[in-house]
Amino acid sequence: MNTATKTPIVLIHGLWMTPASWNTWAERYRAEGHEVIVPGWPGIDDRSVEDIRRDPSALKGIGLTQIVDHYEHIIRALPVKPIIMGHSFGGVITQMLADRGVGAAYVGVAPGQTAGITTLPCRRCGRAPRSSRTPSAATAPSRCRSATSTSRSATTSAAPRPTASGRSSR
């Protein structure tokens, strides 16, 4: 299969990174026949880390909306919708581009979590898990009632179950 028939891939770097962070991935996908586009954020573009550190003024006033708009403009100029892949904060940008519907598929590689985005409740007990942003989250005991209860099986949900009438069974 040649590059004309394979879906292009857009790689979006994370915060404190540059497009160079994707070099190994880009080489792999190009070897597989994909067109790979690795644009930098506005103000980063194709500058080196040393250049950005020496003069970061091009990043002044650049916010999330401008970054997402920048990528949307690049993506909409492509002849077909690409696969969009973002790492870390680039994963957040990827999610925002998914909301705009500009890609064929979306991949978040260890995507960042933004403020105000809640996690899904536990399937076993219905409670929200401890925030992954709290320092003690990794070592804190589970809040799941099912996991700590001796009277319930770990597979039994502690949340009320609706019946055929729509009323709770508990």
Buried (B, 14 or more C-beta within 10 A) or exposed (E): EEEEEBBBBBBBBBEEBBBBBBEEBBEEBEEEEBBBBBBBBBBBBEBEEEBBEEEEEBEEEBEEEEBBBBBBEBBEEBEEBBBBBBBBBBBBBBBBBBEEEBBEEBBBBEBBEEEEEEEEEBEBBBBEBBEEEEEEEEEEEBEBBBEEBEEBEEEEBBBEEEEEEEEEEE
